[in-house]
Amino acid sequence: MARIPTRFHGPALVTNTAATKYTVAAAEKIVLRHIHVQNPSASAIALTISIGADAAAARIFDTYTIPASSPFDHFCYYPVEAGEIIQAFAGTNNVLTLTVSGDRLVLG
């Protein structure tokens, strides 16, 4: 199984409604390893990220506050299976910039 370092999403602005940022292909698995968020505004903004359709039980961040004029780096290890999605949304539309990266594992 090949392990390929990959940027799955971004850098791109986060909307204020839940939106799919990445869908794992049928013949793959991924491991999220780094989530980077930049808040260039003068106000703190809440961020929600989930693995799977947005629901309280699927969230890895649930209205997590990103301070004003600050970056946020989350180094992690979240395996995500084929067909699963990563969704995100923010408390304020099109201010936070999100980048998600990790390893893509090609099966077979």
C-alpha positions in Angstrom: 0.0 0.0 0.0 1.5 3.3 -1.1 1.4 6.2 1.4 1.4 9.5 -0.5 1.6 12.9 1.4 -1.3 15.0 0.1 -3.0 18.3 0.6 -6.7 17.4 0.6 -8.2 20.9 0.8 -7.1 24.5 0.6 -5.9 26.9 1.4 -9.5 28.1 0.8 -12.1 30.2 2.7 -14.6 28.5 4.9 -18.3 29.3 4.4 -20.9 29.7 7.2 -22.8 26.6 6.1 -21.6 23.0 6.4 -19.8 22.1 3.1 -17.8 19.1 2.0 -14.1 19.8 1.8 -12.9 16.3 0.7 -14.5 12.9 -0.2 -12.3 9.8 0.1 -12.2 7.9 -3.1 -13.5 4.3 -3.3 -10.1 2.6 -3.6 -8.4 4.7 -0.9 -8.1 5.5 2.7 -6.6 8.7 4.1 -5.0 9.8 7.4 -5.5 13.4 8.4 -2.3 14.7 9.9 -2.5 18.4 9.9 -5.3 21.0 10.0 -4.2 24.6 9.6 -6.6 27.5 10.0 -5.8 31.2 9.6 -8.0 34.0 11.0 -6.9 37.3 9.6 -9.8 39.3 11.0 -10.0 41.4 14.1 -12.6 39.2 15.7 -12.6 35.6 17.1 -14.5 33.2 14.8 -15.9 29.7 15.6 -15.0 26.8 13.5 -16.7 23.4 13.2 -15.1 20.4 11.4 -16.5 16.9 11.1 -15.6 13.5 9.6 -18.8 12.5 8.0 -22.0 14.6 7.5 -22.1 17.4 10.0 -23.7 16.1 13.3 -22.6 16.5 16.9 -21.3 13.0 17.1 -19.1 13.4 14.0 -17.4 16.6 14.9 -13.7 16.8 15.7 -14.1 20.6 16.4 -17.5 21.9 17.6 -17.6 25.7 17.4 -13.9 25.9 18.3 -12.9 29.5 18.7 -10.0 30.7 16.5 -8.6 33.9 18.0 -8.5 37.2 16.1 -5.4 37.7 13.9 -4.1 34.2 14.6 -3.2 30.9 13.0 -4.3 27.6 14.5 -2.4 24.3 13.8 -3.8 20.9 14.8 -1.4 18.0 14.3 -3.4 14.8 14.4 -4.0 11.3 13.3 -7.5 10.7 12.1 -8.0 7.7 9.7 -10.8 8.3 7.3 -12.3 5.4 5.3 -13.3 5.2 1.6 -16.5 7.1 0.9 -16.3 9.2 4.0 -16.3 13.0 3.8 -14.7 15.9 5.7 -17.0 18.9 6.3 -16.4 22.3 7.7 -18.1 25.6 8.4 -17.4 28.8 10.3 -19.4 31.3 12.4 -18.6 34.0 9.9 -18.7 33.5 6.2 -15.5 33.6 4.1 -13.0 34.8 6.6 -11.2 31.8 8.0 -8.7 30.0 5.6 -8.6 26.2 6.0 -5.9 23.8 4.8 -6.1 20.1 5.4 -3.3 17.6 4.7 -2.2 14.1 5.5 -1.5 10.8 3.9 -3.4 9.2 1.0 -3.3 5.4 1.0 -4.0 3.7 -2.3 -5.5 0.2 -1.8 -4.8 -2.7 -4.0 
